[in-house]
């Protein structure tokens, strides 16, 4: 928001107003700035965002998100302390805890599925190509059985015959790769 509406100048201390239905709000002073963030999904577009103090709103929101940072420890250790503190404030409040890692994993679930499917299909394509290459090579060797027998009868080395067949297979394999 600061980049969009205040360009290159420092936004701290500047004032702005927002449109509330048919009128403009009271002037609001900017007291801090945070870096760009994505809140719902890693695919979402960065939108200009403003954070207001909770006591500025007239009615509390039906759903709020609090973000906690565990200073070096596991975030799971904060759950019981936060739940008991919130229960002291309002025992009717329902709390759902989710870690950042779980939110990120949920956000990239579709990409992970597409990557897995692409890997499976590419493995299937490799298997089909291998079976096809084996079939073509087997057919070619089968058709040349008499020629190979004559070469062996005239004294061709077994290794030389195998090398001849593999050199002919190397061209389609290299083109395929």
Order of alpha helices (4+ residues) and beta strands (2+ residues): alpha-beta-beta-beta-beta-alpha-alpha-alpha-alpha-alpha
